[in-house]
Amino acid sequence: MTNSHDDLLSRHRAVMPAWMTLYYDQPLEIVGGEGRRLTGGDGRVYLDFFAGILTNSLGYGLPELTKAVEEQLRSGVVHTSTAYLGRRQVEYAERVAELSGIPDAKVFFVNSGTEANEAALLLATAYRRSNQVLALRNSYHGRAFATVAVTGNRSWGTTSLSPVHVSYVHGGYRYRSPFRHLSDADYIKACVDDLRDVLQTMTSGDVACMIAEPIQGVGGFTAPPDGLFAAMKEVLDEYGILFITDEVQTGWGRTGEHFWGYQAHGIVPDILTFAKGAAGGLPIGGVVARAEIMDALTANSLSTFGGNPLTMAAAQATLDYILEHDLQANAAKLGGKLLAGLRACADDLAVVGDVRGKGLMIGVELVEPGGTEPSPRAASMVMEECRRGGLLVGKGGLYGNVIRIGPPLTVTEDEIEEGLGILSSALSAVDQALR
């Protein structure tokens, strides 16, 4: 058995699903990391502006995180189960419940965003005794049975079968919306009118919940005007419909202006889900809900690995570091700098249709020069150019034509300047090639 790149790739394709795609013409193996840098199997060191899909929130090799995990490992206990009291689990749940902003909150831990959203849907439908759910077009909520059903993005709609009855509403993806040319106020009104119409024509009225990402992640880092969900929630409240905020990608200060994405809309959700960056790279997910909703299940349930001592140690250390170093402020300052730089660069580039985002969550939507037709080929070319320049970024969007940028929250000003330079050069090169 050899250790060559081609051999590893061949073995990957032999034993991994064909639908589990890899980035780049020559897929990259990661063999090491330090700070915001990753070392590839090709021997190169890359600046990381995607953070393992926004999961490595503190970067790599952080001593505080390593120490917390090592201490728990040395205790000899990395797993017990929910049949025993977990001190770390209780302590972390207390902090998350308070930070969530949800009154009388309880927390349930799982292992991923998919599991968190699946659990949230279970709670909402059980509490409301209804299997009807509202979701946003272009959304993504996970790869399990119910979460695929509420995903409004055909690229990830792997089955038409569903345990819930879903109706989709407008609002999350403004760039290609039929309401895109309206003012913020008129855009919000049009989306709320659409919501009312959907409720009156496509449901029986007793809908369980609406689930929404404050910023659509896989959908290409798209965001509605602030206040949209407040206006929508007024309608939901008329019907008693619960609001679930999917904070899997927007939580922990990543948007810069708030700790949670939902706070930009001036509301309090009924249920909040989180995952990804909460534990600095270890598997984690969670649901926060009002006690009456969380306790609505009438049979036993648990998560075998959710809230295990090792992950809780990492999550506590991650939260400590985020708060003590005010990484939310860092996201606001440096994200604003990166966004402004990308917009200035895009002014002269026909291949860039839109530059959007908040904090360290930025999307660059690429189009065929001369119009607004989505250009997935341009996105692939930009990714390859960035890699050649020593920068790793992500890709997403309904058409696979959006460059997704989400560095670790610990990124520095010098690294933002470096990454902006590489991104600008890559975008310019692709623009020139496609004209």
WOMO-V100566 format. One record per run of one state. SS is the DSSP state (a for helix, b for strand, c for the rest). FROM is the first residue (numbers start at 1). TO is the last residue. If there is no record, write none. Layout:
# WOMO-V100566
ss->SS from->FROM to->TO
ss->SS from->FROM to->TO
This chain:
# WOMO-V100566
ss->c from->1 to->4
ss->a from->5 to->15
ss->c from->16 to->29
ss->b from->30 to->35
ss->c from->36 to->36
ss->b from->37 to->40
ss->c from->41 to->44
ss->b from->45 to->48
ss->c from->49 to->50
ss->a from->51 to->54
ss->c from->55 to->59
ss->b from->60 to->60
ss->c from->61 to->62
ss->a from->63 to->74
ss->c from->75 to->86
ss->a from->87 to->100
ss->c from->101 to->104
ss->b from->105 to->110
ss->c from->111 to->112
ss->a from->113 to->128
ss->c from->129 to->131
ss->b from->132 to->136
ss->c from->137 to->144
ss->a from->145 to->149
ss->c from->150 to->153
ss->a from->154 to->156
ss->c from->157 to->164
ss->b from->165 to->169
ss->c from->170 to->183
ss->a from->184 to->202
ss->c from->203 to->208
ss->b from->209 to->213
ss->c from->214 to->214
ss->b from->215 to->216
ss->c from->217 to->221
ss->b from->222 to->223
ss->c from->224 to->227
ss->a from->228 to->239
ss->c from->240 to->241
ss->b from->242 to->246
ss->c from->247 to->260
ss->a from->261 to->265
ss->c from->266 to->270
ss->b from->271 to->274
ss->c from->275 to->275
ss->a from->276 to->279
ss->c from->280 to->284
ss->b from->285 to->290
ss->a from->291 to->294
ss->c from->295 to->308
ss->a from->309 to->324
ss->c from->325 to->326
ss->a from->327 to->346
ss->c from->347 to->351
ss->b from->352 to->358
ss->c from->359 to->360
ss->b from->361 to->367
ss->c from->368 to->373
ss->b from->374 to->374
ss->c from->375 to->375
ss->a from->376 to->389
ss->c from->390 to->390
ss->b from->391 to->392
ss->c from->393 to->393
ss->b from->394 to->396
ss->c from->397 to->401
ss->b from->402 to->405
ss->c from->406 to->412
ss->a from->413 to->434
ss->c from->435 to->435
